[in-house]
C-alpha cells in the first residue's frame, strides 16, 4: 500500500536467475537501506521495508524511492510514501 505505515512490501518478478539488488533512497538521493543483494531465482519475489535505515533507526515521514537492479541489466524504480 502507498502511502504506508509502518511497513510496505515490494513485489517483483524476475525473468531469470541472477544477482538482484533492491535499494531504498531518500528523496534527496541519499542511500537509506539495501533490502536485497543476492542471487535470486526467476519468478516472483517480495521484500518488506519497515521504514528503518541501515542502522535500524526509523526514518522520517516523506517520499522514498526503491531501485531494483536485476539480471540482464533490467532496472526499475518506484515511489513510496511513509506517513507517521
C-alpha positions in Angstrom: 0.0 0.0 0.0 1.1 3.5 -0.7 1.2 5.6 1.5 2.3 3.2 4.2 2.8 3.0 7.9 4.7 1.2 9.5 5.8 -1.1 6.6 5.4 -1.9 3.0 6.1 -4.8 0.7 7.7 -4.5 -2.7 6.8 -7.4 -5.0 8.8 -8.0 -8.2 9.2 -10.7 -10.8 12.5 -11.9 -12.4 12.7 -13.4 -15.8 15.7 -15.5 -14.9 18.1 -16.3 -12.0 20.8 -13.8 -11.2 22.2 -11.2 -8.8 19.4 -8.9 -7.8 19.7 -5.7 -5.8 16.9 -3.7 -4.2 17.8 -0.4 -2.6 15.8 2.4 -0.8 16.8 6.0 -1.3 15.6 9.3 0.2 14.1 12.0 -1.9 17.5 13.8 -2.0 19.2 10.7 -3.4 20.8 9.5 -0.1 21.0 5.8 0.2 18.8 4.6 3.1 19.0 0.8 3.0 19.7 -2.2 0.9 16.8 -4.7 1.1 18.2 -7.4 -1.3 21.6 -8.0 -2.7 21.8 -11.7 -3.6 21.3 -14.3 -6.3 17.6 -14.9 -6.7 15.8 -17.5 -8.9 13.5 -16.5 -11.7 9.9 -15.9 -10.6 8.1 -13.7 -8.1 9.8 -12.3 -5.0 8.9 -9.9 -2.2 10.9 -7.6 0.1 9.5 -5.8 3.1 10.7 -2.4 4.2 9.9 -1.4 7.8 10.8 2.3 7.5 14.2 1.9 9.0 17.7 2.8 7.7 20.7 0.5 7.5 21.4 1.0 11.2 17.9 0.2 12.3 16.8 3.7 13.1 13.3 4.8 12.0 13.4 7.3 9.1 11.3 10.5 8.9 7.9 10.6 7.1 8.3 11.5 3.5 8.8 10.2 0.0 11.3 7.4 -0.7 12.3 5.6 -3.8 13.3 2.0 -4.4 15.6 0.9 -7.2 15.6 -2.7 -8.4 18.6 -3.9 -10.4 18.0 -7.3 -11.9 19.8 -9.8 -14.2 20.2 -8.8 -17.8 20.6 -5.1 -17.0 17.0 -4.6 -16.0 16.3 -1.6 -13.7 13.1 -0.4 -12.2 12.3 2.5 -9.8 9.2 3.1 -7.7 8.0 5.6 -5.2 6.9 5.0 -1.6 5.4 7.5 0.8 5.9 6.9 4.6 3.3 8.6 6.7 3.6 8.5 10.5 
